[in-house]
C-alpha cells in the first residue's frame, strides 16, 4: 500500500511539472504593448494648453495693487554700510595719568569729584587737544589701594603733554601704564 502511494505521488509530481513546462512554452518573449508610435504620430497628437485652459485675464478690468515693501531690522547702520570697524572700541596697552591713590574708598571718590570740577572750570584754551569736553576719570581698586586716573592715551608722548597741565593742579601726578579703551 505504501508503494502505491509513493507511485501516485510520483505521477502527480510528473503531471505538475509537465503542466508547468507546457504553460511556459505558450508564453512568448514579445511585449503586449504593441508597436511603438512613430514621430509623425506624436506630432499630430501635440498637447495644447488652450484646449484645457479657459482663464481669460481680459475679463478683469482692475489691475492688482502694487506693493512697496520696507524692511526694518535691528542691524546697526554702520554694519549695513560695511563700516564695521569704524567707531568700534578696543582695549589696548596704553597710559593714564594717576592723580591720587588711597586706602579709603570715600577719599578716592572725593578726589574724582575734585578732578571733574577742576576740568569743568578750566578754560578751553588751556585744555590739551585730544581730550575733548568730557575728561575720562577712572577710580579703580587694585589691592590695597583705590587709584584715581585720567585719560586714555595710546602713546607716552600724548600722556606727557597732558601731564604738563595736570601737574600744575595735582603735583603728585605721574604717568602709569594701563589698559585703555580706544576707538579704531
PESULTA-V607057 format. One record per run of one state. SS is the DSSP state (~ for helix, > for strand, _ for the rest). FROM is the first residue (numbers start at 1). LEN is the number of residues. If there is no record, write none. Layout:
SS&FROM&LEN  SS&FROM&LEN
This chain:
_&1&1  ~&2&25  _&27&12  ~&39&6  _&45&4  ~&49&3  _&52&5  ~&57&3  _&60&17  ~&77&4  _&81&8  >&89&14  _&103&2  ~&105&17  _&122&2  ~&124&3  _&127&10  >&137&6  _&143&2  >&145&9  _&154&2  ~&156&14  _&170&4  >&174&10  _&184&1
